[in-house]
Amino acid sequence: MTATAANHDTAREAAELLRWVPSGALIGGTWLEPTAGRAIDVLDPATEERIVSVPDGTVEDALGAVDAASEALAQWRRTSPRHRSEVLRRAFELMTERAEDLARLMTLENGKALPDARAEAAYAAEFFRWYAEEAVRNVGELMTAPSGANRILVTRQPIGVALLITPWNFPAAMLTRKIGPALAAGCTVVCKPASETPLTALAVGRVLEEAGVPPGVVNIVPSRRSGEVARALLADDRVRKLSFTGSTEVGRTLLAAAAETVVSCSMELGGNAPFVVFADADLEAAVDGAMVAKMRNGGEACTAANRFYVEAPVADRFAELLAARMGSLRMGRGLDDGVQLGPLVNASSRDKVRELVDDARADGAEAVVGGDDPGGTGFFYPATVLAGVPPAAALLRTEIFGPVAPIVSFADESEAVALANDTEYGLASYVYTGDLARGLRVAEAIETGMVGLNRGLVSDPAAPFGGVKQSGLGREGGHDGMLEYLEQKYIACTW
Ligand code: NAP
């Protein structure tokens, strides 16, 4: 498989897509342009060319955003739930109208194939629609105390200014999954998008502005000084919430920093999803599911199937079928027609994938398809299936974050569950079986926050998304997503 990048003109494509997207930081309703020497160059991962530069926000810029968010909070938290709902609904509609532009912009800066970017644009907009619907459902509780002496009244109030830090792999959806519930709850936000993909975040900012979000309610500060900015904001008493999506490693350091000021934390961290196939499964359906669980977003997903455990009698057949599908994918620049697999986001991601595969092969794994770095321009790595992977291989313990499917066979149900749980991560898992009772039994035994049972996709704006173990704290999406931005207040009443 070779990578192809048809004739293109990055500057022209970028200019067209950026006609309505500002390239500045959004602070207090003002778009600040990059100044010389303080800019982040955004690259096209397929060509390694610069698309545009955005400001590299300083700690002072980020604190300015907290000033704006803090000032806007007093008004915003008092707006009616119906008003906030309607603003979010307009944001959903505007985002849906501009979905194609947004998808192309994501492909340009992230590299993902256009079908993946289109799916993300729709998924991201859905969080605005869902939280437009949830904004008017902030219910409390009232009960008589067991003694009968008083009433217990519980209300839920917005927590305050929230710091939202997002990754590059789903640059739109990870942001709307936080902004939607935060705004619905009545919070104001300071967003720090990933430095690889700030343009998508700025586009979302523009959409929200046009939807009627007042100045200061949503602030967006791209910055390469992530650690410094996060520490300064977490030390500021006005910031009462941190919602982070990213690696477990960075999540741990943020939790430690947040402990100093006892800031409420929601953490969506890394994964190492097992994909378990029993011999009684519909093998064609399992391969369809595997293609989604592994190849959605080119493998750069926290929910991506990272380890395939297949019952011994069907392991070779599964590897053959999966390799045929993986090998037929067209790799190339994500914006080009017919491309199904784009480049990885940057050189270090590509190098990490290559090293993991090379090490596994050196230890005896066999590449059924792929497995070789194509070289050349762009951060491409081919769809790869590895069979006979030794249990100690590093890629079974590491989040691969690329288009590589390692296959290991197992003997029985208890071994499958033990292998699946042999990790510090616990985000998503997948189980394929024709026996529903077994499917539910294994789904209960696997230590993950989400399970796909005969299904390769778990993400849904209406469902509680999140992990157990070192994959995170809290849930995003669904009804629970808004609770992360609300605090309970208990009022003991006598009347
Ligand atoms: P990352 O390196 O942890 O970065 C995520 C965000 O944190 C970026 O905005 C990054 O900014 C910022 N950051 C980096 N170091 C920081 C620090 N010391 N303090 C504060 N912020 C810091 O993760 P990534 O490589 O972008 O994303 C991939 C990871 O995200 C994977 O582990 C994946 O599993 C996880 N993820 C999880 C979910 C989920 O819902 N559980 C969803 C998607 C992705 P810069 O870009 O400026 O460095």
Residues whose N, C-alpha, C, O or C-beta is under 5 A from the ligand:
A	BS01	NAP	I165 T166 P167 W168 K192 P193 A194 S195 E196 S223 R224 S226 G227 A230 T245 G246 S247 T248 V250 E268 L269 G270 G271 A301 C302 S471
